[in-house]
Structure formats: structure tokens, C-alpha cells
Amino acid sequence: MNDNSNNKAFSLIADIEGEFKDLVNFPLPERLPILPVRNLVLFPGVVSPILIGRESSMSLIRKAEKKQQIIGVICQREPEVEIPQREDLYDYGVYAKVIKQLSLPNGNVTVIVQALGRLKLNTLESLQPYLVGTVEAAHEVQPEKRDREFRTAMEDLRTQVNEYVMMSDEIPDEATFAFKNISNNVMALNFTCSNIPFTIKEKMQLLETETIKERLFGTLKILNREINLLHLKNDIRDKTREDIDQQQRNYFLQQQIKNLQAEMSNGESSPEKEELLMKALDKKWPEETHKFFLKEADKLDNLSPQSPEFNVQLTYLQTLVGLPWGEYTRDDLNLKRAQRILDKEHYGMEKVKERILEYMSVLALRGDLKSPILCLYGPPGVGKTSLGKSIAEAMKRKYVRISLGGLHDEAEIRGHRRTYIGAMPGRIIKSIQKAGSSNPVFILDEIDKVTQMTHNGDPASALLEVLDPEQNSAFHDNYLDVDYDLSKVLFIATANNLSTIPRPLLDRMEIIEVSGYITEEKIEIAKRHLIPRELENTGMNTLDHKPLLNKAAIEMIIERYTRESGVRQLEKQINKLMRKLAYKWATGNGLDTVKITPAEVETLLSKPPFYRDIYQGNDYAGVVTGLAWTSVGGEILFIETSLSKGKAGKLTLTGNLGDVMKESAIIALEYVKAHIDKLGVDHRIFDNWNIHIHVPEGATPKDGPSAGITIATSIASALTQRKVRKNTAMTGEITLRGKVLPVGGIKEKILAAKRAGITDIVMCRENEKDILEIPDIYLKGVTFHYVESIQDVWDFALTNERVRHPLDFTIPESGSDPAKPTA
């Protein structure tokens, strides 16, 4: 600013002062247009620019400038209010006069106003087209001309303003020069109050002060506080400047090192980094992962390509960029096609197929859905694992499989931290990378055989995060150190035994039972899948006359060469048969016939190792047929009870029985003793006869409570010498009160009963609900009898016919010989 402009400014201030004094001496209008302003407080005598934004304010300014009208300028309490009411405005403001209106290049309008004197706002009478209110003049008490205290305080104010301006970065240094040229003390005070950056609340308190002297002291107090704050900031700045200088020095050194490295590499990054950055351009990963990748990639610039750390970092980045972030294969949701593929590859398994088709149906409706976590459990060889591949084909998804059998290290699931030598991601992330998409069908095979609680962690607990739909959207692999979304992966776990799976892990999965096949189903599977596959595997399909196995031959292989719920051993036997035929053809002997009969099966496969469990009749007392569940399916077993003379009445248990089965035998005997009168037997028999319970095939361990009613019936038959109903088998747990409890493995037990030629099965009434869920094909030829107590079992199973040559349990008189068997 040059001198001329300064002189012009000071003369303007003198004019303002003169006009202000004249205005005070004349009556002021009681009704004024009000200009509401944001974050601005004007003091009498001060000239200030105001940026006009509201249309109502623009209308007021045009009218005031045109008619040379006095207006009121009052600050808003809240700047956000667009149309202020009375309560939105402060009580005090200033009379003002519009000096000039300026149009800025950006389209905004700025108006220069002169503050003439204080006013007090009483009410607002109108809001449109602009604010109009009733006001009254708020006169100020001027200091006396000879007031030394006021003059001394003003000198101190000028000194402090100069100090503040020199220390503050918010006010330009030219403000000091302008302040020095204001000779009028009141004008200098108001100039200070308007331009020093006090808070709006503090400025309003100063404006509301009626006495100029009190305003001066208030200004000094605030100004002194602000100067002390500036001193404190400068002290802090001086203390930290040394640290900042050291940091800047380190930064400059690092930049010099980078420049030297760039000069040595001709200003280019390593080719490995360039390749990674090019691959990263196509990745659909989250923004956080992208930033993390760039940060890790920059570390390559600080490593020598010959250092081991360079290769470790490069391997990590290649793994990160090699994952299919946000890449999904498009699902084929054609349900008829999916049904056709599933039926073609697997026979039966209706529950699993139905669940997959339900998932595809919901996915077709919603378009986006978290994948279910399925667990298929059942005996070996029923097709649980191979079903996953068919599901992937039906949905046109990628297929990956990992075997969890014997897994003992948690890092196999979650990966190793990169601080370890030879660290690598877990098998989950590696399989996702291998699949090349983020929504494959993922088979977790043998999940029931995961080792728990080892010194290497707990792999089963690590699987909790993988198999929880609420958590696996942000799966954290220790090697990656960033979250990966597994929520679109269709996890299918397989298991043979649910009892070895931890309960929290079991709770996260949807359990679907895949039971064993009956003989008829195995025959169909052999015809449709196994025989054509083995013909191809052995090359027999290239012959002009392919060997054919009739139904009787296939049934013979199933019944007498295999003993399983699945078809794995059946496939091996068919393969063996085809190899024998291939050998005969290759040695020039030729094939005797194209059709393979049961007799030729025995010739090719030698004598059968198994014989079908056949019902042994009811000619003997104390022999009852029971039903058992094993890992390879259901079986029948025979409970045998014999009596021998003795004084102790001892109970003997043989047959490699487990603790639970032994307890069942003891409970059954105690119940029989307590209710011996219902059987029509003298209770003294237990004092003269020992009881021996045996379960054949002693080399095979046996356990479980389901033989309870069978043992009780066997004891009752032996004591009464009554026959058991023909072709009858039973299963159920017994209590000490004689109540029959439900058991599991019903379908497998029914299959075993049908194989053995059983026609009647006795079981707990509560197991009726399990029978209702089994397809009719499994139930054909079997009649079920539901019981609630052991007495019901005896009423049905024990006939009134006694066996041939029954024992005579007549209790002899004292001193005579015990009775002998009678013819």
C-alpha cells in the first residue's frame, strides 16, 4: 500500500468519525432492514467488506445502495442457519451504510460497509424479501479527554497489538502500519476489536460493553492471553525444531540413497517389481489391500537383488498378486441340467442333491448369497468325496480338494508368519490360488480325522474361522497378513464319524447323512458306473464282444466278496475280475463266454471270503438275533445265553464286549431277576444256576447300548426254555425299569436285517420317526414292531412253544440230586 492510498484511508476514517458523531446527535430510525452476517462482528467506525451469498441479502444491499439507506448489521449465532429467526441473531449490532458494491470475477458480490454506531435489536417484523426489525440506539460512554488511565492503557494496547501482529502468522505485517496511523484512540480500539482474530463470542461481549474504557480493558485481557499462547507455541516450536531438523536430515540422506540406487539402475525399478505392478493393475482387490501391496512392493527398492530378503519379499508379493481377488466364475443355475449331471454321476444321495438344488434355486432368485457349509457323513466308499466334483461340474465352478486326515499343525490352515524361514500360506489360500477363482467348490476331506490340541496348535479350532459364514468373509492368513473373502466358496466337508468332530466346529456345518447302499442299489451302481469304468481301465471295452455280468453274478460279488456299506471294495473286485479276463485273452486262451455267471465269478475270483449273515433259526433257547451298526454299515449279531449248574449264580460275559455293552447285560439280568415271576420261573434258579452270555466273533470288539433288549430277551428265553419268534431281530437300549430307549443307525441295521432274511424287527416306538424318513425301497419285506417296555418285547418275541429237550429247572429238595434234562 502506497502513501496516497494510506492518506485516502485515513481521511475516510475521519469522515466516518464525523458522520458517526453527527448520527449520534440525530434521531435514529426505529425500523431498519437487517443484514445477517456469519462469523463477522463490526464495531463503530470500522470499514469492512462483506461477501453476499443469500438472495434476500442481495435484495437488501441493492435497495440500500440505491436509496442511501441506513441498515443494521447483526451477527448470527449459528452460521449454518439459512433464514435466521430472532433467536438466531445476537442482541447487539451496528448501524451501517453501504459504501460500494463490487462484482467479483467468479460471480460473487462483495459490499463495502461503514459501521456507524451501536444498536440493539428488539424484534423481527418481517423475513421477506429481507429481514426487517425494530431497533434502538445503544449509545456508548466515551472516556474523558484528560483520562490518563485510558491514555496509558491505549499506549499499552498499541504495543501489544504490534507484538501480536509480529508473532502471529494469521495477520499480515501491513496491519501494524495501518494501526499506527489511526490517531483516534476509540477508533484504534474498535479497529483492534474488529480485526484481531478473537472468538465471535468474545467479540460480542466487547461490542455489548457500553463503556469504551471497559471495552479497552477487556480487549487487553484477551489480547494478553493470546500473546501468552503465541509465546507457548513458539517455545514448543523451538523445542521440536531440532528434532524436525534431524528427521529432515535423515529424509534427505534416504532420498540421496534412493537417487544413487536409481542412478545405478538407470532410473528404473527392478524388472520383477515392474512385472508385479503390471499384474496388480488388473486385480479387483480392496483399496486397503492395494495400498498395502504398493507399500510392500516399494520395499524391493531398498533390497539388493542378491540378498535373501529380496527373494523372500518377492515370493510374498508374487503370492499376493497371484490370488484371484474378486474373480468369480459365473454359476450355471439351470436346475434341470444340474439334476441331470448329479443323477448321471451318482446313484441315490437324494438329500444331498436336493440341498444343492435348493441352494442354486435361492441363488437364482437373490443373485448373491453366502455359500452354505455342508458336511456329508457316512460310511466309507459311498461317494461323498466324488460328489463334490459332480457339484462343481453341475454349477460350472472350479473344484479343489484338500485332505485333512492326520493334520496336526495349525499353520497348515492359517499359514506361517513371514518372520519364519520357509514361511508359506496355508492350504486354504494355496488351494484358492490353484483354483484361480474365489468361488470354487472346496472339498475338506476327512474332517473328522483332524488332530486336536497338539503342541503345534489346534487345527480344528483354526477351521472355525474358515467354516463360519459370519467370519470367513474376512479370513486372515498369517502369511498374507491381509483379509481374504471366502464367503462365496462352497465348502463341503466329509466325515465317517461325527463323534470325533469338536462340537463348535460341528455346530457351524449343515450335517447331511449319506447312508450305505442296499444290494439293489449296489447292483445299479455297478451296472451304470463301475463295470463301464473298469472295462475302460482294463482295455476290455476295445474287444468286439465285451464281457457282460448278469444280475446274479453282480449280486454274488456284492454279497460274498465284499462286506461294506459303500462300493469301494466292489469296484476292486470288479477290477480284479476284468484283469483275470484280460489275462485269459492276452495268453491266447480266449473267453469262454461273453456272459459271466456266478459260477464263473467263483472260478475267476476263487472261493468267496465272506458268507452272508443268515438267520440261524429259533431251535435253541437263549439265542436271539440283534442288530448292530459299524463303520462299514449294519450287521446282525447273535446273543447267546446258556445256563450251567452252580451254587454262586455267577454271570459270565464273553465275546470281546466293551464297558457299555457289559453294563447293558448287567441291567438286563437285574431286570429279569426283579420280574422273574412274570416269566413263571422260580426265583431260586439264580442260586443254583450260573448264567453265561456270549456274542460270537470274539476277535471283533463290540460295544454300545443297543443290544439291551436283545440280551434281556436272550436271558428270558434261556430261563423259560421258550423259543424266540422266527425271523425276528431287535435293537434298543434298556433301562433298569425296563423302559426301551431309541438307538441310532436304523437304516444300516435295516439293510443288515434284509441281507440276513429277517422279516420282523422290534425297536423303540420313538424310532418310528426315523423309519418314516427312510424311502420305501429300504423297508420292503420288513415289518416293524414298536415297543415301549421290555415286557412288550417279551410279549411279541417269546412264543409259548418250548425248544426240544428243554432244561428242567425244578429246584430239588435239600439233600437230593438236582434235576437232569429230560427228553
ZAMARGU-4260 file (C-alpha; in steps of 0.2 Angstrom, whole numbers, plus 5000, padded with zeros to 4 digits):
<rodrens>
0) 5000/5000/5000 | 5007/5017/4995 | 5006/5034/5004 | 4992/5041/4994 | 4981/5026/4997
5) 4985/5027/5016 | 4981/5046/5016 | 4965/5042/5007 | 4961/5029/5020 | 4964/5040/5035
10) 4953/5054/5028 | 4940/5041/5025 | 4941/5036/5043 | 4940/5054/5049 | 4924/5056/5038
15) 4917/5041/5046 | 4921/5048/5063 | 4912/5064/5059 | 4897/5055/5052 | 4896/5044/5067
20) 4896/5059/5079 | 4883/5068/5068 | 4872/5052/5068 | 4873/5051/5086 | 4866/5068/5088
25) 4851/5065/5077 | 4836/5053/5080 | 4839/5036/5073 | 4826/5026/5064 | 4816/5013/5074
30) 4813/5001/5060 | 4828/4995/5049 | 4832/4982/5036 | 4843/4969/5045 | 4858/4961/5036
35) 4863/4945/5045 | 4881/4940/5043 | 4891/4925/5048 | 4907/4925/5058 | 4909/4944/5057
40) 4906/4957/5071 | 4908/4975/5066 | 4912/4989/5078 | 4908/5008/5076 | 4919/5017/5064
45) 4926/5002/5055 | 4925/4999/5037 | 4924/4981/5031 | 4920/4970/5016 | 4906/4958/5017
50) 4903/4943/5004 | 4885/4942/4999 | 4878/4925/4997 | 4859/4925/5001 | 4847/4931/4988
55) 4837/4941/5002 | 4854/4949/5007 | 4857/4954/4989 | 4840/4962/4988 | 4843/4972/5004
60) 4860/4979/4998 | 4853/4984/4981 | 4839/4994/4989 | 4851/5002/5002 | 4864/5007/4990
65) 4851/5015/4978 | 4842/5025/4992 | 4857/5028/5003 | 4848/5020/5017 | 4855/5015/5034
70) 4854/4997/5038 | 4858/4986/5053 | 4872/4973/5053 | 4870/4959/5066 | 4880/4943/5068
75) 4871/4926/5068 | 4873/4914/5082 | 4874/4899/5071 | 4882/4901/5054 | 4873/4886/5047
80) 4856/4894/5048 | 4850/4900/5031 | 4835/4910/5036 | 4838/4916/5053 | 4824/4920/5066
85) 4825/4932/5080 | 4833/4919/5092 | 4846/4915/5079 | 4853/4933/5080 | 4863/4942/5093
90) 4855/4956/5103 | 4868/4969/5098 | 4874/4975/5081 | 4879/4991/5072 | 4871/5004/5061
95) 4879/5004/5044 | 4880/5012/5027 | 4884/5004/5011 | 4899/5012/5003 | 4901/5002/4987
100) 4896/4986/4979 | 4909/4975/4969 | 4906/4961/4957 | 4920/4948/4958 | 4926/4938/4943
105) 4919/4922/4950 | 4901/4929/4950 | 4901/4933/4969 | 4896/4950/4975 | 4906/4959/4989
110) 4899/4975/4998 | 4910/4988/5007 | 4900/4994/5023 | 4904/5008/5036 | 4899/5004/5054
115) 4892/5020/5061 | 4886/5016/5079 | 4879/5003/5090 | 4861/4997/5090 | 4850/4984/5100
120) 4838/4973/5091 | 4821/4971/5099 | 4811/4961/5087 | 4810/4955/5069 | 4794/4961/5060
125) 4797/4953/5043 | 4808/4939/5035 | 4804/4943/5016 | 4810/4949/5005 | 4824/4953/5018
130) 4824/4954/5037 | 4816/4970/5044 | 4817/4973/5063 | 4814/4986/5077 | 4829/4993/5084
135) 4835/5006/5097 | 4852/5015/5098 | 4864/5009/5111 | 4875/5024/5115 | 4892/5021/5121
140) 4900/5031/5136 | 4915/5040/5129 | 4931/5042/5140 | 4935/5059/5146 | 4949/5068/5136
145) 4960/5070/5151 | 4958/5052/5157 | 4977/5047/5160 | 4972/5029/5164 | 4963/5027/5147
150) 4978/5035/5138 | 4990/5024/5146 | 4980/5009/5143 | 4979/5013/5125 | 4998/5015/5123
155) 4999/4998/5131 | 4986/4991/5118 | 4996/4999/5104 | 5012/4990/5110 | 5003/4973/5112
160) 4995/4974/5095 | 5011/4977/5087 | 5019/4962/5097 | 5004/4951/5092 | 5005/4955/5074
165) 5023/4952/5073 | 5021/4935/5081 | 5005/4929/5073 | 5005/4921/5056 | 4987/4925/5053
170) 4988/4944/5052 | 4999/4952/5038 | 5013/4964/5044 | 5005/4978/5035 | 4991/4979/5048
175) 5004/4986/5061 | 5007/5001/5049 | 4989/5004/5047 | 4986/5003/5066 | 5000/5016/5069
180) 4991/5028/5058 | 4975/5028/5067 | 4977/5043/5079 | 4959/5042/5087 | 4961/5031/5102
185) 4942/5025/5101 | 4944/5021/5083 | 4960/5012/5086 | 4952/5001/5099 | 4937/4997/5088
190) 4949/4993/5074 | 4958/4981/5085 | 4942/4973/5091 | 4936/4970/5073 | 4952/4964/5065
195) 4961/4954/5079 | 4955/4935/5077 | 4946/4934/5094 | 4931/4922/5095 | 4914/4928/5090
200) 4908/4926/5107 | 4922/4937/5114 | 4919/4950/5101 | 4901/4951/5105 | 4905/4953/5123
205) 4916/4968/5119 | 4903/4975/5107 | 4889/4974/5121 | 4900/4983/5133 | 4893/5001/5135
210) 4909/5010/5142 | 4923/5012/5130 | 4935/5011/5144 | 4929/4994/5150 | 4930/4988/5132
215) 4948/4993/5132 | 4952/4983/5147 | 4943/4968/5141 | 4952/4969/5125 | 4969/4970/5134
220) 4964/4955/5144 | 4960/4944/5129 | 4975/4951/5119 | 4987/4947/5133 | 4980/4929/5134
225) 4983/4927/5115 | 5001/4933/5116 | 5005/4921/5130 | 4998/4907/5119 | 5009/4913/5105
230) 5024/4913/5116 | 5020/4895/5122 | 5018/4889/5103 | 5034/4897/5099 | 5043/4888/5114
235) 5036/4872/5108 | 5041/4875/5090 | 5059/4879/5096 | 5060/4863/5106 | 5054/4852/5091
240) 5063/4861/5078 | 5079/4852/5082 | 5070/4835/5081 | 5062/4840/5064 | 5079/4846/5058
245) 5086/4829/5062 | 5072/4820/5054 | 5074/4831/5038 | 5092/4826/5038 | 5088/4808/5038
250) 5075/4810/5025 | 5087/4819/5014 | 5100/4805/5016 | 5087/4792/5012 | 5082/4802/4996
255) 5101/4803/4991 | 5102/4784/4994 | 5087/4781/4983 | 5094/4793/4970 | 5110/4783/4970
260) 5101/4767/4968 | 5090/4774/4954 | 5106/4780/4945 | 5114/4763/4947 | 5098/4755/4939
265) 5097/4769/4926 | 5082/4776/4935 | 5071/4761/4933 | 5064/4749/4946 | 5069/4730/4946
270) 5061/4720/4932 | 5052/4709/4945 | 5044/4724/4953 | 5038/4731/4936 | 5031/4714/4932
275) 5022/4714/4949 | 5015/4731/4946 | 5008/4727/4929 | 4999/4712/4936 | 4992/4722/4950
280) 4984/4734/4938 | 4971/4720/4933 | 4967/4715/4951 | 4950/4718/4959 | 4956/4719/4977
285) 4950/4731/4990 | 4958/4748/4991 | 4966/4744/5008 | 4974/4728/5000 | 4980/4739/4985
290) 4989/4751/4996 | 4997/4738/5007 | 5003/4729/4991 | 5011/4745/4984 | 5019/4748/5001
295) 5026/4731/5001 | 5032/4732/4983 | 5042/4748/4987 | 5052/4738/4999 | 5060/4729/4985
300) 5069/4746/4980 | 5078/4746/4997 | 5084/4727/4995 | 5098/4721/4985 | 5093/4708/4972
305) 5107/4696/4978 | 5101/4697/4996 | 5090/4683/5003 | 5077/4696/5010 | 5074/4701/4992
310) 5068/4684/4987 | 5058/4682/5002 | 5049/4698/4999 | 5047/4694/4980 | 5039/4677/4984
315) 5027/4685/4996 | 5022/4698/4983 | 5020/4685/4969 | 5009/4675/4981 | 4998/4691/4985
320) 4996/4696/4966 | 4993/4678/4961 | 4977/4676/4971 | 4961/4678/4962 | 4955/4694/4971
325) 4937/4697/4967 | 4937/4685/4952 | 4922/4673/4951 | 4916/4660/4939 | 4899/4663/4933
330) 4887/4650/4940 | 4876/4639/4928 | 4859/4639/4938 | 4850/4628/4926 | 4842/4616/4938
335) 4837/4603/4925 | 4855/4602/4919 | 4862/4601/4937 | 4849/4587/4941 | 4854/4578/4926
340) 4873/4579/4930 | 4871/4574/4948 | 4860/4559/4943 | 4872/4554/4930 | 4887/4553/4941
345) 4879/4547/4957 | 4865/4535/4961 | 4854/4539/4976 | 4860/4553/4988 | 4843/4562/4986
350) 4846/4573/5002 | 4862/4580/4996 | 4856/4583/4978 | 4840/4591/4985 | 4851/4603/4996
355) 4862/4608/4982 | 4847/4611/4970 | 4839/4622/4984 | 4855/4632/4986 | 4855/4635/4967
360) 4837/4640/4967 | 4839/4653/4980 | 4855/4659/4972 | 4845/4661/4956 | 4832/4672/4965
365) 4844/4683/4975 | 4858/4684/4963 | 4870/4684/4978 | 4871/4673/4993 | 4883/4667/5006
370) 4888/4649/5002 | 4882/4635/5014 | 4894/4625/5024 | 4889/4607/5021 | 4896/4591/5030
375) 4892/4574/5022 | 4895/4560/5034 | 4893/4541/5031 | 4902/4525/5029 | 4917/4524/5018
380) 4915/4521/4999 | 4898/4529/4997 | 4904/4543/4985 | 4905/4558/4997 | 4921/4565/4990
385) 4917/4562/4972 | 4901/4570/4974 | 4910/4587/4976 | 4917/4586/4959 | 4900/4582/4952
390) 4893/4598/4961 | 4907/4608/4954 | 4903/4602/4936 | 4884/4605/4938 | 4887/4623/4944
395) 4902/4626/4932 | 4913/4630/4946 | 4931/4626/4949 | 4935/4611/4960 | 4948/4610/4974
400) 4951/4597/4987 | 4962/4595/5002 | 4963/4580/5014 | 4963/4584/5032 | 4967/4567/5038
405) 4981/4567/5051 | 4983/4586/5050 | 4992/4591/5066 | 4999/4609/5063 | 4988/4624/5064
410) 4999/4633/5051 | 4993/4621/5038 | 4976/4630/5039 | 4981/4648/5043 | 4999/4649/5036
415) 5015/4654/5044 | 5020/4671/5048 | 5033/4678/5037 | 5046/4680/5050 | 5049/4662/5049
420) 5061/4654/5037 | 5052/4645/5023 | 5035/4653/5028 | 5021/4649/5016 | 5002/4652/5015
425) 4990/4639/5022 | 4982/4626/5012 | 4966/4636/5011 | 4974/4650/5002 | 4985/4639/4992
430) 4970/4630/4985 | 4961/4646/4981 | 4976/4651/4971 | 4977/4635/4962 | 4958/4636/4958
435) 4960/4653/4950 | 4943/4659/4957 | 4936/4665/4973 | 4920/4654/4972 | 4926/4636/4969
440) 4918/4620/4976 | 4930/4616/4990 | 4931/4599/4997 | 4938/4597/5015 | 4940/4578/5015
445) 4941/4568/5031 | 4937/4582/5043 | 4934/4570/5057 | 4952/4564/5057 | 4960/4581/5061
450) 4972/4580/5076 | 4966/4591/5090 | 4976/4601/5103 | 4994/4597/5098 | 5010/4607/5103
455) 5008/4615/5085 | 4991/4622/5090 | 4974/4616/5087 | 4970/4614/5068 | 4951/4610/5072
460) 4949/4627/5080 | 4958/4636/5066 | 4944/4628/5055 | 4931/4638/5065 | 4935/4654/5056
465) 4935/4645/5039 | 4918/4637/5041 | 4909/4651/5049 | 4899/4661/5037 | 4899/4676/5048
470) 4918/4676/5049 | 4925/4669/5033 | 4921/4685/5023 | 4937/4692/5031 | 4948/4676/5033
475) 4965/4681/5040 | 4980/4670/5034 | 4996/4673/5044 | 5007/4673/5028 | 4996/4685/5018
480) 4993/4697/5033 | 4978/4704/5024 | 4960/4698/5025 | 4953/4687/5011 | 4935/4684/5007
485) 4930/4666/5007 | 4911/4669/5009 | 4907/4664/4991 | 4917/4647/4992 | 4905/4632/4993
490) 4914/4621/5007 | 4909/4603/5008 | 4917/4593/5022 | 4916/4574/5023 | 4917/4563/5038
495) 4914/4545/5043 | 4911/4548/5062 | 4904/4564/5069 | 4909/4560/5087 | 4927/4565/5084
500) 4922/4582/5077 | 4923/4596/5090 | 4906/4602/5095 | 4909/4621/5090 | 4915/4615/5073
505) 4901/4603/5071 | 4889/4617/5075 | 4895/4628/5060 | 4891/4615/5047 | 4875/4608/5040
510) 4875/4590/5043 | 4869/4578/5029 | 4869/4560/5031 | 4875/4549/5017 | 4870/4531/5022
515) 4875/4515/5014 | 4868/4506/4999 | 4857/4491/4999 | 4861/4477/4987 | 4849/4483/4974
520) 4857/4500/4974 | 4874/4492/4973 | 4869/4482/4958 | 4863/4498/4949 | 4879/4507/4953
525) 4889/4493/4946 | 4879/4492/4930 | 4879/4511/4927 | 4896/4516/4933 | 4908/4503/4940
530) 4908/4490/4926 | 4909/4503/4912 | 4924/4511/4921 | 4933/4495/4924 | 4931/4489/4906
535) 4939/4505/4900 | 4953/4504/4914 | 4957/4486/4908 | 4955/4489/4890 | 4941/4476/4889
540) 4930/4489/4881 | 4940/4488/4864 | 4935/4470/4862 | 4922/4466/4849 | 4912/4456/4862
545) 4913/4464/4878 | 4911/4453/4894 | 4894/4455/4902 | 4890/4452/4920 | 4872/4447/4924
550) 4862/4452/4939 | 4866/4436/4948 | 4884/4437/4946 | 4885/4455/4952 | 4874/4451/4967
555) 4886/4437/4971 | 4901/4448/4971 | 4892/4461/4982 | 4886/4448/4995 | 4900/4436/4995
560) 4916/4445/4990 | 4913/4462/4999 | 4907/4467/5016 | 4904/4486/5016 | 4891/4500/5015
565) 4899/4508/5000 | 4906/4502/4984 | 4924/4504/4985 | 4928/4485/4988 | 4915/4481/4975
570) 4925/4491/4962 | 4941/4482/4967 | 4933/4465/4964 | 4926/4470/4948 | 4943/4477/4943
575) 4951/4460/4948 | 4938/4451/4938 | 4942/4461/4922 | 4960/4459/4925 | 4958/4440/4925
580) 4948/4441/4909 | 4961/4452/4901 | 4974/4439/4906 | 4965/4425/4898 | 4963/4434/4882
585) 4981/4440/4882 | 4988/4422/4884 | 4978/4416/4869 | 4965/4406/4879 | 4951/4417/4874
590) 4935/4420/4883 | 4924/4405/4886 | 4908/4416/4885 | 4904/4434/4884 | 4891/4432/4899
595) 4898/4430/4916 | 4888/4419/4928 | 4890/4416/4947 | 4900/4400/4943 | 4912/4409/4933
600) 4914/4423/4946 | 4919/4410/4958 | 4932/4402/4946 | 4940/4419/4942 | 4939/4426/4960
605) 4942/4410/4969 | 4932/4405/4984 | 4922/4419/4992 | 4929/4425/5008 | 4913/4431/5016
610) 4896/4422/5019 | 4880/4431/5020 | 4874/4434/5038 | 4860/4422/5038 | 4847/4420/5051
615) 4851/4404/5061 | 4833/4399/5066 | 4825/4398/5083 | 4828/4380/5088 | 4839/4384/5103
620) 4833/4393/5119 | 4843/4409/5123 | 4849/4413/5105 | 4842/4430/5099 | 4846/4440/5084
625) 4852/4458/5087 | 4856/4472/5075 | 4872/4482/5076 | 4880/4497/5067 | 4898/4498/5062
630) 4908/4510/5052 | 4906/4499/5036 | 4887/4498/5038 | 4875/4487/5048 | 4877/4469/5054
635) 4867/4456/5063 | 4874/4448/5079 | 4868/4434/5089 | 4866/4435/5108 | 4868/4418/5116
640) 4864/4414/5134 | 4867/4397/5142 | 4864/4390/5160 | 4876/4379/5170 | 4874/4372/5187
645) 4882/4381/5201 | 4879/4387/5218 | 4885/4405/5215 | 4873/4411/5202 | 4888/4419/5193
650) 4886/4430/5177 | 4900/4427/5164 | 4901/4439/5149 | 4912/4434/5134 | 4914/4440/5116
655) 4926/4455/5117 | 4912/4466/5124 | 4915/4485/5128 | 4911/4493/5145 | 4894/4499/5139
660) 4888/4483/5132 | 4893/4474/5148 | 4883/4487/5158 | 4868/4483/5147 | 4870/4464/5151
665) 4870/4468/5170 | 4855/4479/5168 | 4846/4466/5158 | 4850/4452/5171 | 4844/4463/5186
670) 4828/4467/5177 | 4825/4449/5174 | 4828/4445/5192 | 4816/4458/5198 | 4802/4452/5186
675) 4806/4433/5186 | 4788/4430/5192 | 4781/4437/5176 | 4791/4423/5167 | 4784/4409/5178
680) 4801/4404/5184 | 4806/4400/5202 | 4817/4414/5209 | 4828/4401/5217 | 4835/4397/5200
685) 4848/4410/5202 | 4855/4402/5217 | 4858/4385/5208 | 4862/4390/5190 | 4876/4401/5183
690) 4872/4412/5168 | 4884/4414/5153 | 4881/4427/5140 | 4892/4426/5124 | 4892/4436/5107
695) 4901/4426/5093 | 4915/4433/5083 | 4926/4436/5098 | 4940/4444/5088 | 4929/4458/5084
700) 4927/4472/5098 | 4908/4476/5101 | 4901/4490/5112 | 4886/4501/5113 | 4869/4500/5122
705) 4858/4495/5108 | 4859/4476/5112 | 4850/4479/5129 | 4833/4472/5124 | 4841/4458/5114
710) 4851/4452/5130 | 4836/4453/5141 | 4826/4443/5128 | 4840/4430/5127 | 4841/4428/5146
715) 4822/4426/5147 | 4822/4413/5133 | 4836/4403/5142 | 4827/4404/5158 | 4810/4399/5151
720) 4817/4387/5138 | 4804/4396/5126 | 4808/4399/5108 | 4810/4416/5100 | 4798/4421/5086
725) 4806/4415/5070 | 4815/4428/5058 | 4814/4441/5071 | 4828/4454/5076 | 4828/4468/5088
730) 4838/4483/5094 | 4835/4495/5108 | 4843/4501/5124 | 4835/4495/5141 | 4834/4504/5157
735) 4833/4497/5175 | 4815/4500/5175 | 4813/4490/5159 | 4809/4505/5148 | 4815/4504/5130
740) 4825/4519/5123 | 4829/4524/5105 | 4845/4520/5096 | 4854/4526/5080 | 4860/4518/5064
745) 4842/4512/5060 | 4844/4512/5041 | 4860/4502/5041 | 4853/4490/5053 | 4838/4488/5042
750) 4849/4484/5027 | 4858/4471/5038 | 4842/4463/5043 | 4836/4462/5025 | 4853/4454/5019
755) 4850/4440/5033 | 4832/4437/5028 | 4824/4445/5044 | 4806/4449/5041 | 4801/4456/5058
760) 4811/4470/5068 | 4807/4475/5086 | 4813/4493/5091 | 4808/4508/5102 | 4792/4517/5097
765) 4802/4533/5097 | 4812/4526/5082 | 4796/4527/5072 | 4801/4544/5066 | 4817/4538/5059
770) 4808/4524/5049 | 4796/4537/5041 | 4811/4547/5034 | 4818/4531/5025 | 4812/4528/5007
775) 4800/4513/5005 | 4813/4504/4994 | 4823/4500/5010 | 4808/4495/5020 | 4801/4482/5008
780) 4799/4465/5015 | 4801/4470/5033 | 4788/4473/5047 | 4792/4484/5061 | 4785/4481/5079
785) 4787/4496/5090 | 4788/4494/5109 | 4789/4504/5125 | 4795/4492/5138 | 4804/4475/5139
790) 4788/4467/5143 | 4781/4472/5126 | 4796/4464/5118 | 4794/4448/5128 | 4775/4448/5123
795) 4779/4448/5105 | 4796/4439/5104 | 4794/4425/5116 | 4782/4411/5109 | 4773/4398/5120
800) 4782/4384/5112 | 4797/4377/5121 | 4813/4370/5112 | 4817/4352/5110 | 4825/4344/5125
805) 4822/4359/5137 | 4831/4360/5154 | 4822/4356/5169 | 4825/4369/5182 | 4815/4360/5196
810) 4823/4365/5212 | 4827/4349/5222 | 4823/4346/5240 | 4838/4348/5252 | 4850/4333/5250
815) 4843/4326/5234 | 4852/4327/5217 | 4847/4342/5205 | 4836/4338/5191 | 4843/4332/5174
820) 4837/4337/5157 | 4823/4327/5151 | 4819/4321/5134
</rodrens>
